[in-house]
């Protein structure tokens, strides 16, 4: 409940590799590590490429990264300046304008 508030307020998030959570963190300019599920096509390809396009998040791997690697990644990411590309937030207004043109 109200996950978006927690994501917006976090110093750094460690999340599973879903698109909604990743884009919410990107839009709020919060640093994060994400772990795509091993055989999940969307998370390994679509989500990865989308986040890469925004320069957002740090991809991790359940099989490769142990506690030491995760701790090191957290220590690096929490101090790195966030320089993500902006996420458009005017979708509803743009959709309304397009619909208005049709009426």
MODELLER restraints for C-alpha pairs under 7 A, 6 or more apart:
rsr = mdl.restraints
at = mdl.atoms
rsr.add(forms.Gaussian(group=physical.xy_distance, feature=features.Distance(at['CA:7:A'], at['CA:25:A']), mean=6.22, stdev=0.5))
rsr.add(forms.Gaussian(group=physical.xy_distance, feature=features.Distance(at['CA:8:A'], at['CA:25:A']), mean=6.84, stdev=0.5))
rsr.add(forms.Gaussian(group=physical.xy_distance, feature=features.Distance(at['CA:8:A'], at['CA:28:A']), mean=5.64, stdev=0.5))
rsr.add(forms.Gaussian(group=physical.xy_distance, feature=features.Distance(at['CA:8:A'], at['CA:30:A']), mean=6.90, stdev=0.5))
rsr.add(forms.Gaussian(group=physical.xy_distance, feature=features.Distance(at['CA:11:A'], at['CA:30:A']), mean=6.82, stdev=0.5))
rsr.add(forms.Gaussian(group=physical.xy_distance, feature=features.Distance(at['CA:11:A'], at['CA:78:A']), mean=6.93, stdev=0.5))
rsr.add(forms.Gaussian(group=physical.xy_distance, feature=features.Distance(at['CA:12:A'], at['CA:30:A']), mean=6.31, stdev=0.5))
rsr.add(forms.Gaussian(group=physical.xy_distance, feature=features.Distance(at['CA:12:A'], at['CA:31:A']), mean=5.00, stdev=0.5))
rsr.add(forms.Gaussian(group=physical.xy_distance, feature=features.Distance(at['CA:12:A'], at['CA:32:A']), mean=5.26, stdev=0.5))
rsr.add(forms.Gaussian(group=physical.xy_distance, feature=features.Distance(at['CA:12:A'], at['CA:78:A']), mean=6.11, stdev=0.5))
rsr.add(forms.Gaussian(group=physical.xy_distance, feature=features.Distance(at['CA:13:A'], at['CA:31:A']), mean=6.54, stdev=0.5))
rsr.add(forms.Gaussian(group=physical.xy_distance, feature=features.Distance(at['CA:13:A'], at['CA:32:A']), mean=4.52, stdev=0.5))
rsr.add(forms.Gaussian(group=physical.xy_distance, feature=features.Distance(at['CA:13:A'], at['CA:33:A']), mean=6.31, stdev=0.5))
rsr.add(forms.Gaussian(group=physical.xy_distance, feature=features.Distance(at['CA:14:A'], at['CA:32:A']), mean=5.69, stdev=0.5))
rsr.add(forms.Gaussian(group=physical.xy_distance, feature=features.Distance(at['CA:14:A'], at['CA:33:A']), mean=4.84, stdev=0.5))
rsr.add(forms.Gaussian(group=physical.xy_distance, feature=features.Distance(at['CA:14:A'], at['CA:34:A']), mean=5.95, stdev=0.5))
rsr.add(forms.Gaussian(group=physical.xy_distance, feature=features.Distance(at['CA:15:A'], at['CA:33:A']), mean=6.27, stdev=0.5))
rsr.add(forms.Gaussian(group=physical.xy_distance, feature=features.Distance(at['CA:15:A'], at['CA:34:A']), mean=4.87, stdev=0.5))
rsr.add(forms.Gaussian(group=physical.xy_distance, feature=features.Distance(at['CA:15:A'], at['CA:35:A']), mean=6.37, stdev=0.5))
rsr.add(forms.Gaussian(group=physical.xy_distance, feature=features.Distance(at['CA:16:A'], at['CA:34:A']), mean=5.32, stdev=0.5))
rsr.add(forms.Gaussian(group=physical.xy_distance, feature=features.Distance(at['CA:16:A'], at['CA:35:A']), mean=4.71, stdev=0.5))
rsr.add(forms.Gaussian(group=physical.xy_distance, feature=features.Distance(at['CA:16:A'], at['CA:36:A']), mean=5.79, stdev=0.5))
rsr.add(forms.Gaussian(group=physical.xy_distance, feature=features.Distance(at['CA:17:A'], at['CA:34:A']), mean=5.04, stdev=0.5))
rsr.add(forms.Gaussian(group=physical.xy_distance, feature=features.Distance(at['CA:17:A'], at['CA:35:A']), mean=4.93, stdev=0.5))
rsr.add(forms.Gaussian(group=physical.xy_distance, feature=features.Distance(at['CA:17:A'], at['CA:36:A']), mean=4.04, stdev=0.5))
rsr.add(forms.Gaussian(group=physical.xy_distance, feature=features.Distance(at['CA:17:A'], at['CA:37:A']), mean=6.74, stdev=0.5))
rsr.add(forms.Gaussian(group=physical.xy_distance, feature=features.Distance(at['CA:17:A'], at['CA:43:A']), mean=5.68, stdev=0.5))
rsr.add(forms.Gaussian(group=physical.xy_distance, feature=features.Distance(at['CA:18:A'], at['CA:43:A']), mean=6.01, stdev=0.5))
rsr.add(forms.Gaussian(group=physical.xy_distance, feature=features.Distance(at['CA:18:A'], at['CA:47:A']), mean=6.85, stdev=0.5))
rsr.add(forms.Gaussian(group=physical.xy_distance, feature=features.Distance(at['CA:19:A'], at['CA:47:A']), mean=5.43, stdev=0.5))
rsr.add(forms.Gaussian(group=physical.xy_distance, feature=features.Distance(at['CA:26:A'], at['CA:56:A']), mean=6.01, stdev=0.5))
rsr.add(forms.Gaussian(group=physical.xy_distance, feature=features.Distance(at['CA:26:A'], at['CA:84:A']), mean=6.84, stdev=0.5))
rsr.add(forms.Gaussian(group=physical.xy_distance, feature=features.Distance(at['CA:27:A'], at['CA:86:A']), mean=6.83, stdev=0.5))
rsr.add(forms.Gaussian(group=physical.xy_distance, feature=features.Distance(at['CA:27:A'], at['CA:87:A']), mean=5.31, stdev=0.5))
rsr.add(forms.Gaussian(group=physical.xy_distance, feature=features.Distance(at['CA:29:A'], at['CA:82:A']), mean=6.38, stdev=0.5))
rsr.add(forms.Gaussian(group=physical.xy_distance, feature=features.Distance(at['CA:29:A'], at['CA:84:A']), mean=6.75, stdev=0.5))
rsr.add(forms.Gaussian(group=physical.xy_distance, feature=features.Distance(at['CA:31:A'], at['CA:57:A']), mean=6.14, stdev=0.5))
rsr.add(forms.Gaussian(group=physical.xy_distance, feature=features.Distance(at['CA:31:A'], at['CA:77:A']), mean=6.41, stdev=0.5))
rsr.add(forms.Gaussian(group=physical.xy_distance, feature=features.Distance(at['CA:31:A'], at['CA:78:A']), mean=6.63, stdev=0.5))
rsr.add(forms.Gaussian(group=physical.xy_distance, feature=features.Distance(at['CA:31:A'], at['CA:82:A']), mean=6.66, stdev=0.5))
rsr.add(forms.Gaussian(group=physical.xy_distance, feature=features.Distance(at['CA:32:A'], at['CA:57:A']), mean=4.92, stdev=0.5))
rsr.add(forms.Gaussian(group=physical.xy_distance, feature=features.Distance(at['CA:32:A'], at['CA:58:A']), mean=6.32, stdev=0.5))
rsr.add(forms.Gaussian(group=physical.xy_distance, feature=features.Distance(at['CA:33:A'], at['CA:57:A']), mean=5.58, stdev=0.5))
rsr.add(forms.Gaussian(group=physical.xy_distance, feature=features.Distance(at['CA:33:A'], at['CA:58:A']), mean=4.72, stdev=0.5))
rsr.add(forms.Gaussian(group=physical.xy_distance, feature=features.Distance(at['CA:33:A'], at['CA:59:A']), mean=5.98, stdev=0.5))
rsr.add(forms.Gaussian(group=physical.xy_distance, feature=features.Distance(at['CA:33:A'], at['CA:60:A']), mean=6.55, stdev=0.5))
rsr.add(forms.Gaussian(group=physical.xy_distance, feature=features.Distance(at['CA:34:A'], at['CA:57:A']), mean=6.68, stdev=0.5))
rsr.add(forms.Gaussian(group=physical.xy_distance, feature=features.Distance(at['CA:34:A'], at['CA:58:A']), mean=6.15, stdev=0.5))
rsr.add(forms.Gaussian(group=physical.xy_distance, feature=features.Distance(at['CA:34:A'], at['CA:59:A']), mean=5.17, stdev=0.5))
rsr.add(forms.Gaussian(group=physical.xy_distance, feature=features.Distance(at['CA:34:A'], at['CA:60:A']), mean=5.81, stdev=0.5))
rsr.add(forms.Gaussian(group=physical.xy_distance, feature=features.Distance(at['CA:35:A'], at['CA:59:A']), mean=6.20, stdev=0.5))
rsr.add(forms.Gaussian(group=physical.xy_distance, feature=features.Distance(at['CA:35:A'], at['CA:60:A']), mean=5.04, stdev=0.5))
rsr.add(forms.Gaussian(group=physical.xy_distance, feature=features.Distance(at['CA:35:A'], at['CA:61:A']), mean=5.70, stdev=0.5))
rsr.add(forms.Gaussian(group=physical.xy_distance, feature=features.Distance(at['CA:35:A'], at['CA:62:A']), mean=6.59, stdev=0.5))
rsr.add(forms.Gaussian(group=physical.xy_distance, feature=features.Distance(at['CA:36:A'], at['CA:43:A']), mean=5.32, stdev=0.5))
rsr.add(forms.Gaussian(group=physical.xy_distance, feature=features.Distance(at['CA:36:A'], at['CA:44:A']), mean=5.90, stdev=0.5))
rsr.add(forms.Gaussian(group=physical.xy_distance, feature=features.Distance(at['CA:37:A'], at['CA:43:A']), mean=6.75, stdev=0.5))
rsr.add(forms.Gaussian(group=physical.xy_distance, feature=features.Distance(at['CA:51:A'], at['CA:57:A']), mean=6.70, stdev=0.5))
rsr.add(forms.Gaussian(group=physical.xy_distance, feature=features.Distance(at['CA:54:A'], at['CA:84:A']), mean=5.41, stdev=0.5))
rsr.add(forms.Gaussian(group=physical.xy_distance, feature=features.Distance(at['CA:54:A'], at['CA:85:A']), mean=4.83, stdev=0.5))
rsr.add(forms.Gaussian(group=physical.xy_distance, feature=features.Distance(at['CA:55:A'], at['CA:84:A']), mean=5.12, stdev=0.5))
rsr.add(forms.Gaussian(group=physical.xy_distance, feature=features.Distance(at['CA:55:A'], at['CA:85:A']), mean=6.57, stdev=0.5))
rsr.add(forms.Gaussian(group=physical.xy_distance, feature=features.Distance(at['CA:56:A'], at['CA:84:A']), mean=5.52, stdev=0.5))
